[in-house]
């Protein structure tokens, strides 16, 4: 088992999860984070830290797409190991659905 980040993170990127990760397995895209499934030690400390409930165990049904996306972009985006300020408009997007089709960006974030 590993943990994955789903579309709820898009345009939110709170990074509370990054601050508690003991193995630094988060990677930063332009408008979301992903978890490298081969680096995640399945400790689960990140899951309750996400205020938008964007982190899920990959054993939950329907997360195959997100596991593949996390795997792909963790290899392309820079590592992030420290908490950053969330985007100023993040709260506007917290409850929105269908964010992947509207806002997903394959561009990398800044990382550390």
Secondary structure in CASP SS format (residue, H / E / C, confidence):
PFRMAT SS
TARGET T0000
AUTHOR 0000-0000-0000
METHOD secondary structure of the structure
MODEL  1
X C 1.00
X C 1.00
X E 1.00
X E 1.00
X E 1.00
X C 1.00
X H 1.00
X H 1.00
X H 1.00
X C 1.00
X C 1.00
X C 1.00
X C 1.00
X C 1.00
X C 1.00
X H 1.00
X H 1.00
X H 1.00
X H 1.00
X H 1.00
X C 1.00
X C 1.00
X C 1.00
X C 1.00
X C 1.00
X E 1.00
X E 1.00
X E 1.00
X E 1.00
X C 1.00
X C 1.00
X C 1.00
X E 1.00
X E 1.00
X E 1.00
X C 1.00
X C 1.00
X C 1.00
X C 1.00
X C 1.00
X C 1.00
X C 1.00
X C 1.00
X C 1.00
X C 1.00
X C 1.00
X H 1.00
X H 1.00
X H 1.00
X C 1.00
X C 1.00
X C 1.00
X C 1.00
X C 1.00
X E 1.00
X E 1.00
X E 1.00
X C 1.00
X C 1.00
X C 1.00
X C 1.00
X C 1.00
X C 1.00
X H 1.00
X H 1.00
X H 1.00
X H 1.00
X H 1.00
X H 1.00
X H 1.00
X H 1.00
X H 1.00
X H 1.00
X H 1.00
X C 1.00
X C 1.00
X C 1.00
X E 1.00
X E 1.00
X C 1.00
X C 1.00
X C 1.00
X C 1.00
X C 1.00
X C 1.00
X C 1.00
X C 1.00
X C 1.00
X C 1.00
X H 1.00
X H 1.00
X H 1.00
X H 1.00
X C 1.00
X C 1.00
X C 1.00
X C 1.00
X C 1.00
X H 1.00
X H 1.00
X H 1.00
X H 1.00
X H 1.00
X C 1.00
X C 1.00
X C 1.00
X C 1.00
X E 1.00
X C 1.00
X C 1.00
X C 1.00
X C 1.00
END
